[in-house]
């Protein structure tokens, strides 16, 4: 019997699947790499901010045995969504957390397609709410005047 190469399997045994060609595997990166990848879109991003968002239960990166955080592309996309909602929609973290844990996917919340509706819904609550978005923007709980009350006030002051 001829000696076989170690890489060859005896006939009849299934061949192992080729490495990384059939199954897409998400490559995890460190917190520093995530920070560098996002700094062009979010110039104020920092490692401490990413750690803070993790402390606030918005992110849950995988950890190595040594305690290093490893972020998958899905984790980075979730972080990008969180940062966009903060920057573009001025949403507080508790609202972002509620939206992301309330069954909505990161892509639904951060798609940008209708984030203004998301914000409006969050502020006004339900149709029977005491305050509408306009009431909150005005700040005093009264309905805004249709006749341009701001013009009248500015006109009185000169």
TORPA-4810 file (N, C-alpha, C, O; in nm, 3 decimals):
<nodes>
NODE_1_0.084_-0.118_0.000_0.000_0.000_0.000_0.088_0.123_0.000_0.182_0.132_0.079_X
NODE_2_0.059_0.216_-0.086_0.139_0.337_-0.099_0.107_0.434_0.013_-0.007_0.439_0.061_X
NODE_3_0.204_0.507_0.054_0.183_0.606_0.159_0.096_0.719_0.104_0.117_0.767_-0.007_X
NODE_4_-0.002_0.761_0.184_-0.092_0.868_0.140_-0.049_1.000_0.200_0.011_1.005_0.308_X
NODE_5_-0.081_1.103_0.132_-0.054_1.238_0.181_-0.146_1.266_0.300_-0.259_1.218_0.301_X
NODE_6_-0.102_1.339_0.397_-0.183_1.368_0.515_-0.310_1.445_0.481_-0.409_1.432_0.553_X
NODE_7_-0.311_1.524_0.376_-0.426_1.605_0.340_-0.534_1.524_0.268_-0.648_1.570_0.257_X
NODE_8_-0.500_1.405_0.219_-0.597_1.324_0.148_-0.678_1.241_0.247_-0.623_1.190_0.345_X
NODE_9_-0.807_1.228_0.222_-0.894_1.145_0.304_-0.916_1.013_0.233_-0.921_1.010_0.110_X
NODE_10_-0.931_0.903_0.307_-0.960_0.775_0.243_-1.092_0.784_0.166_-1.180_0.862_0.202_X
NODE_11_-1.105_0.704_0.063_-1.227_0.704_-0.017_-1.346_0.670_0.069_-1.336_0.588_0.161_X
NODE_12_-1.460_0.732_0.040_-1.582_0.703_0.114_-1.613_0.802_0.225_-1.727_0.811_0.269_X
NODE_13_-1.515_0.876_0.270_-1.539_0.976_0.375_-1.574_1.109_0.311_-1.515_1.147_0.210_X
NODE_14_-1.669_1.181_0.369_-1.706_1.311_0.311_-1.593_1.411_0.326_-1.520_1.412_0.425_X
NODE_15_-1.581_1.493_0.226_-1.480_1.599_0.229_-1.530_1.712_0.319_-1.649_1.744_0.317_X
NODE_16_-1.443_1.772_0.397_-1.485_1.886_0.479_-1.517_2.005_0.390_-1.459_2.019_0.282_X
NODE_17_-1.609_2.090_0.433_-1.641_2.207_0.351_-1.521_2.299_0.339_-1.443_2.312_0.433_X
NODE_18_-1.507_2.363_0.225_-1.396_2.458_0.209_-1.408_2.571_0.313_-1.518_2.618_0.343_X
NODE_19_-1.295_2.611_0.364_-1.294_2.713_0.470_-1.341_2.847_0.416_-1.287_2.897_0.318_X
NODE_20_-1.439_2.905_0.481_-1.490_3.040_0.458_-1.547_3.065_0.318_-1.582_3.179_0.288_X
NODE_21_-1.557_2.966_0.234_-1.612_2.994_0.102_-1.762_2.975_0.097_-1.832_3.054_0.034_X
NODE_22_-1.814_2.872_0.163_-1.958_2.847_0.160_-2.033_2.925_0.267_-2.141_2.978_0.240_X
NODE_23_-1.978_2.933_0.387_-2.047_3.005_0.495_-1.982_3.141_0.514_-1.861_3.151_0.536_X
NODE_24_-2.063_3.242_0.506_-2.007_3.374_0.535_-1.983_3.387_0.685_-2.074_3.367_0.765_X
NODE_25_-1.862_3.419_0.721_-1.828_3.435_0.861_-1.800_3.583_0.887_-1.728_3.648_0.811_X
NODE_26_-1.858_3.633_0.995_-1.838_3.773_1.026_-1.707_3.790_1.100_-1.684_3.728_1.204_X
NODE_27_-1.622_3.873_1.046_-1.493_3.898_1.109_-1.511_4.002_1.218_-1.566_4.110_1.194_X
NODE_28_-1.465_3.971_1.336_-1.477_4.062_1.449_-1.353_4.151_1.456_-1.241_4.107_1.427_X
NODE_29_-1.375_4.276_1.495_-1.266_4.373_1.507_-1.266_4.432_1.647_-1.365_4.423_1.720_X
NODE_30_-1.154_4.492_1.683_-1.141_4.550_1.816_-1.208_4.687_1.823_-1.247_4.743_1.721_X
NODE_31_-1.220_4.738_1.944_-1.285_4.867_1.965_-1.208_4.980_1.897_-1.269_5.076_1.849_X
NODE_32_-1.077_4.971_1.894_-0.997_5.072_1.826_-1.022_5.075_1.676_-1.029_5.182_1.615_X
NODE_33_-1.036_4.958_1.615_-1.064_4.949_1.472_-1.203_5.004_1.441_-1.223_5.068_1.339_X
NODE_34_-1.299_4.978_1.530_-1.435_5.031_1.512_-1.430_5.184_1.517_-1.492_5.251_1.435_X
NODE_35_-1.357_5.236_1.612_-1.346_5.382_1.628_-1.285_5.444_1.502_-1.334_5.547_1.454_X
NODE_36_-1.181_5.384_1.449_-1.118_5.437_1.328_-1.211_5.427_1.208_-1.214_5.516_1.124_X
NODE_37_-1.287_5.318_1.200_-1.378_5.299_1.087_-1.491_5.401_1.087_-1.542_5.437_0.980_X
NODE_38_-1.532_5.448_1.204_-1.646_5.539_1.214_-1.608_5.686_1.228_-1.695_5.773_1.222_X
NODE_39_-1.480_5.715_1.246_-1.442_5.854_1.275_-1.463_5.950_1.158_-1.476_6.071_1.179_X
NODE_40_-1.468_5.900_1.036_-1.494_5.988_0.923_-1.640_6.037_0.924_-1.666_6.155_0.900_X
NODE_41_-1.734_5.945_0.952_-1.875_5.980_0.957_-1.913_6.048_1.089_-1.999_6.136_1.092_X
NODE_42_-1.848_6.006_1.197_-1.876_6.060_1.331_-1.745_6.110_1.392_-1.680_6.036_1.466_X
NODE_43_-1.705_6.234_1.363_-1.575_6.284_1.409_-1.557_6.285_1.561_-1.444_6.280_1.610_X
NODE_44_-1.667_6.291_1.637_-1.656_6.297_1.783_-1.658_6.160_1.848_-1.667_6.151_1.971_X
NODE_45_-1.651_6.052_1.770_-1.654_5.917_1.827_-1.522_5.892_1.902_-1.415_5.938_1.861_X
NODE_46_-1.533_5.821_2.012_-1.415_5.785_2.089_-1.436_5.647_2.149_-1.549_5.597_2.156_X
NODE_47_-1.328_5.587_2.191_-1.337_5.456_2.255_-1.421_5.464_2.381_-1.500_5.374_2.409_X
NODE_48_-1.405_5.572_2.457_-1.483_5.585_2.580_-1.632_5.599_2.551_-1.715_5.551_2.629_X
NODE_49_-1.668_5.665_2.441_-1.810_5.678_2.405_-1.868_5.541_2.370_-1.980_5.510_2.409_X
NODE_50_-1.793_5.461_2.297_-1.839_5.326_2.262_-1.856_5.243_2.389_-1.954_5.169_2.402_X
NODE_51_-1.762_5.254_2.481_-1.774_5.182_2.609_-1.896_5.229_2.687_-1.966_5.149_2.749_X
NODE_52_-1.922_5.360_2.684_-2.039_5.414_2.753_-2.168_5.357_2.695_-2.259_5.320_2.769_X
NODE_53_-2.177_5.350_2.562_-2.297_5.294_2.499_-2.315_5.147_2.537_-2.427_5.099_2.548_X
NODE_54_-2.205_5.078_2.557_-2.214_4.939_2.606_-2.265_4.938_2.751_-2.349_4.855_2.786_X
NODE_55_-2.215_5.028_2.832_-2.262_5.037_2.972_-2.411_5.068_2.978_-2.480_5.026_3.071_X
NODE_56_-2.461_5.142_2.879_-2.602_5.178_2.874_-2.687_5.068_2.810_-2.805_5.090_2.781_X
NODE_57_-2.629_4.951_2.788_-2.699_4.833_2.734_-2.750_4.852_2.591_-2.849_4.792_2.551_X
NODE_58_-2.680_4.936_2.514_-2.716_4.954_2.374_-2.635_4.863_2.283_-2.678_4.832_2.172_X
NODE_59_-2.518_4.820_2.330_-2.431_4.730_2.254_-2.389_4.615_2.343_-2.371_4.632_2.464_X
NODE_60_-2.372_4.499_2.283_-2.322_4.384_2.358_-2.219_4.310_2.273_-2.249_4.206_2.214_X
NODE_61_-2.097_4.365_2.266_-1.995_4.299_2.185_-1.950_4.169_2.251_-1.962_4.150_2.372_X
NODE_62_-1.898_4.081_2.169_-1.841_3.956_2.219_-1.712_3.989_2.293_-1.648_4.090_2.264_X
NODE_63_-1.674_3.906_2.387_-1.550_3.927_2.463_-1.458_3.808_2.444_-1.503_3.693_2.435_X
NODE_64_-1.329_3.837_2.440_-1.230_3.729_2.438_-1.209_3.680_2.580_-1.263_3.737_2.675_X
NODE_65_-1.132_3.573_2.595_-1.103_3.524_2.729_-1.025_3.627_2.810_-1.033_3.629_2.932_X
NODE_66_-0.950_3.710_2.741_-0.874_3.815_2.808_-0.955_3.940_2.836_-0.904_4.034_2.897_X
NODE_67_-1.082_3.943_2.793_-1.168_4.057_2.822_-1.176_4.162_2.713_-1.245_4.262_2.729_X
NODE_68_-1.107_4.141_2.601_-1.112_4.237_2.492_-1.248_4.231_2.422_-1.305_4.123_2.404_X
NODE_69_-1.297_4.346_2.383_-1.424_4.353_2.310_-1.398_4.323_2.163_-1.301_4.370_2.104_X
NODE_70_-1.486_4.242_2.104_-1.478_4.211_1.962_-1.613_4.245_1.899_-1.717_4.195_1.942_X
NODE_71_-1.610_4.329_1.797_-1.730_4.378_1.731_-1.745_4.315_1.594_-1.653_4.321_1.512_X
NODE_72_-1.860_4.254_1.569_-1.891_4.197_1.439_-1.943_4.310_1.349_-1.974_4.418_1.399_X
NODE_73_-1.953_4.287_1.218_-2.014_4.389_1.132_-2.156_4.427_1.175_-2.196_4.542_1.160_X
NODE_74_-2.232_4.332_1.228_-2.366_4.364_1.280_-2.358_4.459_1.399_-2.440_4.550_1.412_X
NODE_75_-2.259_4.438_1.488_-2.240_4.528_1.602_-2.205_4.669_1.555_-2.254_4.768_1.609_X
NODE_76_-2.119_4.676_1.452_-2.079_4.807_1.399_-2.199_4.877_1.334_-2.214_4.998_1.347_X
NODE_77_-2.283_4.800_1.264_-2.402_4.859_1.203_-2.498_4.911_1.311_-2.556_5.018_1.296_X
NODE_78_-2.513_4.835_1.418_-2.600_4.879_1.529_-2.544_5.008_1.591_-2.620_5.101_1.619_X
NODE_79_-2.413_5.013_1.611_-2.350_5.133_1.665_-2.371_5.252_1.571_-2.401_5.362_1.617_X
NODE_80_-2.356_5.230_1.443_-2.378_5.337_1.343_-2.523_5.387_1.351_-2.548_5.508_1.344_X
NODE_81_-2.618_5.295_1.367_-2.759_5.333_1.380_-2.780_5.419_1.504_-2.848_5.522_1.497_X
NODE_82_-2.724_5.378_1.615_-2.737_5.452_1.741_-2.680_5.593_1.726_-2.743_5.691_1.766_X
NODE_83_-2.562_5.602_1.669_-2.497_5.732_1.654_-2.574_5.822_1.558_-2.581_5.943_1.579_X
NODE_84_-2.631_5.765_1.453_-2.711_5.846_1.359_-2.838_5.898_1.426_-2.875_6.014_1.407_X
NODE_85_-2.904_5.813_1.505_-3.025_5.857_1.573_-2.995_5.967_1.674_-3.074_6.059_1.692_X
NODE_86_-2.881_5.957_1.739_-2.840_6.062_1.832_-2.812_6.192_1.759_-2.860_6.298_1.798_X
NODE_87_-2.733_6.182_1.653_-2.689_6.301_1.581_-2.800_6.365_1.498_-2.820_6.486_1.503_X
NODE_88_-2.872_6.283_1.422_-2.968_6.337_1.326_-3.106_6.361_1.385_-3.174_6.455_1.345_X
NODE_89_-3.147_6.278_1.478_-3.282_6.288_1.534_-3.284_6.340_1.678_-3.392_6.361_1.734_X
NODE_90_-3.168_6.360_1.737_-3.158_6.412_1.874_-3.235_6.325_1.974_-3.288_6.377_2.072_X
NODE_91_-3.240_6.196_1.949_-3.313_6.107_2.038_-3.228_6.073_2.160_-3.108_6.049_2.146_X
NODE_92_-3.287_6.070_2.277_-3.213_6.028_2.396_-3.186_5.877_2.392_-3.255_5.803_2.323_X
NODE_93_-3.085_5.835_2.466_-3.046_5.694_2.463_-3.156_5.601_2.509_-3.169_5.490_2.457_X
NODE_94_-3.236_5.643_2.605_-3.343_5.553_2.652_-3.446_5.528_2.543_-3.501_5.418_2.534_X
NODE_95_-3.473_5.628_2.459_-3.567_5.611_2.348_-3.505_5.520_2.242_-3.573_5.433_2.188_X
NODE_96_-3.378_5.540_2.213_-3.309_5.454_2.117_-3.309_5.311_2.166_-3.337_5.219_2.089_X
NODE_97_-3.278_5.291_2.293_-3.278_5.155_2.350_-3.416_5.092_2.340_-3.429_4.975_2.304_X
NODE_98_-3.519_5.171_2.371_-3.656_5.121_2.365_-3.692_5.079_2.223_-3.753_4.974_2.203_X
NODE_99_-3.656_5.159_2.125_-3.687_5.128_1.985_-3.612_5.003_1.939_-3.669_4.920_1.868_X
NODE_100_-3.487_4.990_1.977_-3.407_4.876_1.932_-3.447_4.747_2.002_-3.436_4.639_1.944_X
NODE_101_-3.492_4.756_2.127_-3.533_4.635_2.199_-3.681_4.605_2.182_-3.727_4.498_2.221_X
NODE_102_-3.756_4.698_2.124_-3.900_4.682_2.108_-3.940_4.601_1.987_-4.054_4.610_1.942_X
NODE_103_-3.849_4.523_1.932_-3.885_4.440_1.819_-3.849_4.498_1.685_-3.858_4.429_1.583_X
NODE_104_-3.809_4.623_1.681_-3.766_4.682_1.555_-3.621_4.645_1.530_-3.540_4.639_1.623_X
NODE_105_-3.588_4.621_1.405_-3.450_4.590_1.372_-3.371_4.719_1.361_-3.428_4.828_1.348_X
NODE_106_-3.239_4.706_1.366_-3.152_4.822_1.353_-3.177_4.891_1.220_-3.176_5.014_1.213_X
NODE_107_-3.200_4.815_1.115_-3.220_4.874_0.982_-3.352_4.949_0.974_-3.360_5.052_0.907_X
NODE_108_-3.457_4.899_1.041_-3.586_4.968_1.040_-3.575_5.101_1.112_-3.628_5.202_1.066_X
NODE_109_-3.507_5.101_1.226_-3.497_5.222_1.306_-3.403_5.321_1.241_-3.432_5.441_1.238_X
NODE_110_-3.291_5.275_1.189_-3.189_5.366_1.138_-3.187_5.380_0.988_-3.090_5.432_0.934_X
NODE_111_-3.289_5.335_0.919_-3.288_5.339_0.774_-3.290_5.480_0.720_-3.247_5.503_0.607_X
NODE_112_-3.340_5.574_0.797_-3.348_5.711_0.749_-3.471_5.736_0.664_-3.499_5.850_0.627_X
NODE_113_-3.545_5.629_0.632_-3.660_5.644_0.545_-3.770_5.725_0.614_-3.830_5.813_0.552_X
NODE_114_-3.795_5.697_0.740_-3.902_5.769_0.808_-3.868_5.791_0.955_-3.950_5.766_1.043_X
NODE_115_-3.746_5.837_0.981_-3.705_5.858_1.119_-3.776_5.976_1.182_-3.787_5.983_1.304_X
NODE_116_-3.826_6.071_1.099_-3.901_6.183_1.157_-4.032_6.134_1.216_-4.076_6.186_1.318_X
NODE_117_-4.095_6.035_1.153_-4.216_5.976_1.209_-4.184_5.907_1.340_-4.262_5.915_1.435_X
NODE_118_-4.069_5.839_1.346_-4.028_5.774_1.470_-4.018_5.877_1.581_-4.068_5.855_1.691_X
NODE_119_-3.954_5.988_1.553_-3.938_6.091_1.655_-4.073_6.148_1.695_-4.098_6.167_1.814_X
NODE_120_-4.159_6.177_1.599_-4.290_6.234_1.627_-4.372_6.138_1.712_-4.438_6.180_1.807_X
NODE_121_-4.369_6.010_1.678_-4.444_5.911_1.754_-4.392_5.902_1.897_-4.471_5.889_1.991_X
NODE_122_-4.261_5.910_1.913_-4.203_5.900_2.045_-4.242_6.020_2.130_-4.270_6.005_2.249_X
NODE_123_-4.244_6.138_2.072_-4.275_6.259_2.148_-4.423_6.266_2.181_-4.459_6.297_2.295_X
NODE_124_-4.508_6.239_2.084_-4.650_6.257_2.110_-4.713_6.140_2.182_-4.819_6.155_2.243_X
NODE_125_-4.650_6.022_2.178_-4.709_5.906_2.245_-4.828_5.854_2.170_-4.813_5.802_2.059_X
NODE_126_-4.947_5.866_2.228_-5.067_5.816_2.161_-5.158_5.933_2.125_-5.134_6.046_2.167_X
NODE_127_-5.264_5.906_2.046_-5.353_6.015_2.004_-5.419_6.088_2.119_-5.456_6.205_2.104_X
NODE_128_-5.435_6.024_2.234_-5.499_6.088_2.349_-5.401_6.160_2.439_-5.435_6.193_2.553_X
NODE_129_-5.278_6.185_2.391_-5.177_6.250_2.474_-5.217_6.393_2.505_-5.290_6.457_2.429_X
NODE_130_-5.169_6.443_2.618_-5.200_6.580_2.658_-5.127_6.682_2.573_-5.180_6.791_2.550_X
NODE_131_-5.008_6.650_2.525_-4.927_6.744_2.449_-4.895_6.687_2.313_-4.866_6.568_2.299_X
NODE_132_-4.900_6.770_2.213_-4.859_6.732_2.078_-4.715_6.774_2.059_-4.654_6.834_2.148_X
NODE_133_-4.659_6.742_1.944_-4.523_6.783_1.912_-4.510_6.935_1.915_-4.411_6.988_1.965_X
NODE_134_-4.610_7.004_1.864_-4.607_7.150_1.863_-4.605_7.206_2.005_-4.536_7.304_2.033_X
NODE_135_-4.682_7.144_2.096_-4.685_7.189_2.235_-4.547_7.174_2.298_-4.500_7.262_2.371_X
NODE_136_-4.483_7.063_2.269_-4.352_7.039_2.328_-4.250_7.136_2.272_-4.166_7.188_2.346_X
NODE_137_-4.256_7.162_2.142_-4.163_7.256_2.081_-4.182_7.396_2.137_-4.085_7.467_2.163_X
NODE_138_-4.307_7.434_2.156_-4.335_7.567_2.210_-4.285_7.577_2.353_-4.230_7.680_2.393_X
NODE_139_-4.302_7.471_2.431_-4.244_7.467_2.564_-4.335_7.507_2.678_-4.299_7.485_2.793_X
NODE_140_-4.452_7.566_2.651_-4.537_7.609_2.762_-4.665_7.530_2.774_-4.748_7.559_2.861_X
NODE_141_-4.684_7.430_2.690_-4.803_7.347_2.700_-4.925_7.401_2.629_-5.025_7.332_2.618_X
NODE_142_-4.918_7.525_2.581_-5.032_7.583_2.508_-5.015_7.557_2.360_-4.904_7.539_2.311_X
NODE_143_-5.126_7.555_2.290_-5.123_7.536_2.145_-5.059_7.658_2.079_-5.085_7.771_2.121_X
NODE_144_-4.977_7.639_1.976_-4.922_7.753_1.904_-5.033_7.834_1.837_-5.131_7.778_1.789_X
NODE_145_-5.015_7.962_1.834_-5.115_8.049_1.772_-5.099_8.045_1.621_-4.987_8.044_1.569_X
NODE_146_-5.210_8.043_1.552_-5.206_8.037_1.406_-5.168_8.171_1.345_-5.118_8.174_1.232_X
NODE_147_-5.190_8.280_1.414_-5.168_8.413_1.359_-5.027_8.465_1.370_-5.003_8.582_1.342_X
NODE_148_-4.932_8.382_1.411_-4.794_8.431_1.419_-4.767_8.507_1.546_-4.728_8.624_1.540_X
NODE_149_-4.787_8.445_1.660_-4.764_8.511_1.788_-4.621_8.557_1.804_-4.597_8.658_1.870_X
NODE_150_-4.525_8.485_1.745_-4.386_8.527_1.755_-4.364_8.659_1.685_-4.287_8.743_1.733_X
NODE_151_-4.431_8.681_1.570_-4.417_8.807_1.499_-4.470_8.923_1.583_-4.411_9.031_1.587_X
NODE_152_-4.580_8.897_1.651_-4.641_9.002_1.733_-4.547_9.040_1.847_-4.530_9.158_1.876_X
NODE_153_-4.486_8.940_1.911_-4.394_8.968_2.022_-4.272_9.041_1.971_-4.230_9.139_2.032_X
NODE_154_-4.214_8.997_1.860_-4.096_9.063_1.807_-4.129_9.205_1.760_-4.048_9.297_1.775_X
NODE_155_-4.248_9.222_1.704_-4.287_9.356_1.657_-4.301_9.454_1.772_-4.272_9.573_1.756_X
NODE_156_-4.345_9.407_1.888_-4.361_9.496_2.004_-4.227_9.543_2.058_-4.219_9.650_2.117_X
NODE_157_-4.123_9.464_2.040_-3.993_9.499_2.096_-3.909_9.585_2.003_-3.798_9.624_2.039_X
NODE_158_-3.959_9.612_1.890_-3.891_9.705_1.803_-3.825_9.639_1.692_-3.763_9.705_1.609_X
</nodes>
